[in-house]
Amino acid sequence: MAENRRAFLSFLERRVGHRETAEDLLQESFARSLDKVPLEAGESVTAWFYRVLRNGLIDHYRRKGVSERALASLEKELADVPAEMSPDERDEVCRCVTRLSETLKPEYALALRRVEVEGVLVRDYAMEVGISPNNAAVRVFRARETLRKRVVRWCGACAERGCVDCSCGEPGSTGCAHEA
């Protein structure tokens, strides 16, 4: 099969459009097939490997489709959120959320600040930090989830009410579960 590597690579590259992606798919297919050569009667190893490559292409496009749909869904969700908050709205944001966001991993804090606070598109944020748009979308999602869990754990009942007039962490506060 090694002598057919160039032909296999060309086969993949024509279908995915990028040499690097084709290389990755070829390596993945080689790795998958190392211990499996279930040839049918009269089938050559080369023909069998082209079948492995076709299956690898199908898996690649399925994964890519799922990622693109997730990214499109996230972008649609983010598009519904106004990019700019009025000064009054900004003042109403729970102070504890700001404080808790500073406890996130630096890459999560940056993702939330750029996408959620500053209104940068996920794709633009991805380019800024040198990751794929899909990885950026996942990072924003994980950052949101981590922050949400911390707010609920820290603020308790206050978070359930939407942090209206939040006084979490203020001396004498009785509005939060952690103060009770």
Disulfide bonds with the S-S distance in Angstrom:
Cys94-Cys96 2.46
